[in-house]
């Protein structure tokens, strides 16, 4: 039996519009979402500490540290605004607000199932890195954890980035659209646009640090990044609405950052890294990443196996998408359910 406050939370989606009008208008939800997005990105260019330069890359530790501070402040401010609207305009309790923000309950089982679902989707890349490149031993031993979290780039990509982006673009923005009575499908496909737009500024930074690259290729690179960040945003928004768990989408985000984009063409080769870059000065790590198979090249059977596993993983992801994301803590009910 669901608790009373949880049933009250779901009343945000009652069908009778006369009895349950939107807490905020769709225009207000969109305006605040844009405002939150700007508060996340604009501070990067307002200070010399966060602004890249031709001789100072965005991967410089000083830039990363300063940017982590600014996005953390943006997340805190945006979250407080959303909580205020939920409690004041929505006449909800603080616990109902935390529930809508995905903070509580934590949803341990939902988190495990979401990571499992994402692992199924990435079964091909995991096979390539773990088996073809022989990384499974280092994964079990945890040798790469220190390398990953010991650098500011790793900390940004796998800790600070996923946490702050999911707190702002999922936990702070999606509840506004729920309060505005947008349908779940519209929330899934509309809210990630802010997430994708927030990455367009990388075009400017890339051109700044790579002035020799012509504009068209740089623009195509940025559009491609906008496309795949938006697609990931669709997936993350779907998981968030289905599970109501912020930790679940944070861990999935970190896992996807670690895996990177799957290989969709070409031959599987030994020694092509997956995950965080290794320290080129570390000879042991360099040796580990270059497996000598048949003169340094894997036979074609490994490539065939990779694409078969990639296709099987995609099929498994499709078949288990609804079952592995089913949760009594879901924030909304989708109109089409898999039975």
N, C-alpha and C positions, 0 to 999 in steps of 0.2 A: 504494500500500500504506500503510495507516494505521500510524503509529508504535506501538510496543509499549505505551507509557504511555497512549495514547489508547484502545487496546483494553481495557486494564485499567480505565480510567475507565468504559467502557461496561458493564463487568461488574457495575456497580451495578444493572443491569437484567436480570440473568440470570433466566430463568423458574424455575429450580430453587430454591425457597425454602429447602429444607433445606441447600443448600450456600452460600446467600448470603442470610442474614438481614438485616433492615434495620439500618443503622448506628445510627439513632436511631428512637425510637418516633414515631408520628404525634402523640401527645399532647405529646411534647417539642418536635417541630417547631412545633406550634401555639402552645405556651407561649412559645418563644423568638421566634416571629414577633410575637406580641402584645407581648412585652417590647421588641423592636426598635421597633415602632410607637409605643409609649408613650415611648420614649427620644427619638423624633423629634419628637413633638408636645408632651408635657408641659412641657419646658423653656421653651416659649413663654410660659407663665403663671407661672413660678416667679421671674421677675426683672422688675423695672420696666423694664429695657432692652429686653426682648422682648415685654412684655405691652402690648397696645393699651389705649387709654382713650377715653372719649367725645370728648376733644379731641385724640387722637393716633391716627391711622389706621394700619392695617397696612402701608400704602404709604409711610409716612414713612421717609426714608432711614436714620434711626437705628435704627428697628425692623428694617428689612430687613438692615442690616449685622450687627446682633446676632443675628438669627435664622439668617443664613448661618453664623455661627460655631458656633451650637449644633447645627444639623443636620449640619454637617461633623464635629463631635465624635461625634455619634451614629452617623454612617456609619462612621467609623474604628473605634469600639468594636464595632459589630455585625459588621463585616467580620473583625476579629481573632477574635471568638468563632466565627464560621463557619469560618474557616481552621483554627482549633484543633480543632474537631470533625472536619473532613475529614481532617486529618493524624493526629490522635491516635486518634479512634474508627474512622475509615475506613482507617487504615493506608496512607494515600496520601502521595505526595511533595508538596513545596511547589509543583512545577510542575503536578501534577495538580489541586491545590487552585486554583491560578490559572486553570487551564483550566475548572474547574467554575464559577468565579466570573465567567467571561466576559472576563477581563482579557487572556489570551494563548492563542493567537495573536489579533491584533487583528481579523482578518477584514475586510479592506478591501473585497473583492468582495461579501461578505454585506452590509456596510453600504450600499454603493451600491445593491444590489438592493432592500434594505428601504426605503430612501428613495424609490427609483423606484416601488415598489409603493404606498407611501403617497401619492406624488404622483399616481398614477393614480386613487386613491380621491378625492383632493381636486382633480381636474381641473376640476370645476365652479367651486368657489371661486377657483381660480387663473385661470380664464377671466374670471370676474367682476372680479377685482381687476386682473389684468394687461391685459386687452383692453377690457372695458367702462369701467373707470376709468382706463385709460391708464397703469398703474403700471409696465409692462414696461420703459420707458426708465430709470426710476430703479433698477429691479432690476439691469439690466445695468451701469449706472454705479456701483452700490453706494452710492448716496447715503444710503440708510436705515441702513446698518450703523453709522455713527457715532451716529445718533439712537437706535438700538436699544440698543447696548452702552454708550452714554455716560450712560445713566440707571440708577439703582439698580433701578427697576421692570423695565426691560428686562433687566438683568443677572440679576435673580432669576427672571424668567419664562422666559428662553431659554438661560441658562447654569447658574446655581447650582441652580435648581429641578429641571430635567431630570437633571442629573448626580447630585445627592444622592438624589433620589427613586428613580432607577433603580439606583443603587448599593445602597440599602437594600432596596427592595421587590422588586427582581429579583435582583441579584447576591448579596445576603446571605440573603434569605428562600427563594428558589426552590431553591437547593442543599440546604437542610434538608429540603424536601419530596421531593427526589430521593433523598436518603439514607434517608428514611422509607418509600421504595418506593411512594409514591402514583403512580397512573397518570398519564400525561401529560395526559389530559383533565381529571382532577380537579385537577391542578396549575394548569392554565390557568384554570379557573373558580373555584377556591377561593382561591389565593394573592392575586389582586387585591382580594379583599374587605378585606384589611388596608389596601391602598392607598386604597380608597374610604372606609373608616372614618376614615382619617387626615385626610380633608377635611371631616368633619362639624363640626369645631370652628369652621369658617367661619360657621356659624349664629350662634354666640355673638358672634363678632366683628362680624358684620353687624348684629345687634340692638343691640350696644353703640354702634356708630357711626351707626346709623339707628333711633333709638328711636321715631320717628314711624311706622315701618312696622309694620302689624299682624302678630301672630305667625303666623297661618296662611299668608299669602303668603311670609313669610320662611322658614317651615318647608318649604313647597313648593319654594322656591328651593334650599334645602340638599339636599333629597331629589333634586332634578333634578341637582344637582352630583354627589351621590353616585352616581347612576345613570350619568352619562356618564364619570366618572372610573373607575368599575368596568369599564365597557365598554372604555375605552381600556386598562385593566389587562389585560383578557383578550387584547387584541391584542398588547400588549407582552410578556406572558408567552409567548404563542405564538411570537413572533419570537425571543425569547431562547432558548427550548427548541429551536427549529428551526435557529438559526444559531450558538448558543453565543457570540454577540458582544455584549458590553456596549456598545461604541461605537455599534453599530447601533441599539439601542433608545434610547440617549441622543439621537442625532440625530433619530430618528423622533419622540421625545417633544418635542424642541425645535421641530421642524417643525409638529407638531400644535398646540402652544401658539401658534405664530405665525399659523397659519391660523384657529384658532378653530373654532366649530361651523359647518358648512355651512348655507346658506339652504335650508329645506325648504318654504317657502311665501312668498308675496308677490312683488312685482314688482322686477326688478333696476333699481336706480337709480344714477346717476352720483354719485360723491362720498361713498359709504358706505365707510368705511375697513376694510381688512383688515390684520391684523398689528398691530404696536405702535402706540400712539397717537402722533400727531404733536404737536409743540410748537405750541400755539395762537398763540404769539408769533412763530412763523416764518411770515412772510407768503408766502414762496415755496412752502413745503410746503403751506400752506393753499390756495394757488391751484392747486397740482398735484392736490389731492384733490377739487377741484370742477370737473369737466369740463363745459363748456357744450355740451350736445347737445340740439337741439330745445327750446330754452328751459329747459335744465337738467334735462330728463327724457328718458330713452332710450325709443326706440320699443319696441313689444311684441315685435318680432322678437328683440331682445337677451334678453328673458326666456325666450322659447321656446328659443332656442339654449342658454341657461344650463341649463335643466332637461334638455334632451336630452343635453348633455355630462355633466351630473351623473349621469344614469342610465347613460350609456355608461361613465363612469368606475367606477361601482359594479359594472357587469357585468364590466368588465375586471379589476377587483380580485378578484372572485370567481373568474374563470377562471385568473388568474395567481398566486393566493394560494400554492399549493403549489409551483409551479415556481420562483417568485422567492425562496422561502424555503428551498429545498433546499440543503443544505450537508453536506459530509463532516465538519464540526465539530459537527454536531447533538448535543445533550446526551442526548437520548432518541429513541426510535423510536415514532411514533404508530401506533396500531393500524390506522387507516384512512389509506391513502396514495392520492393521486391518481396514476394511471398514465398 
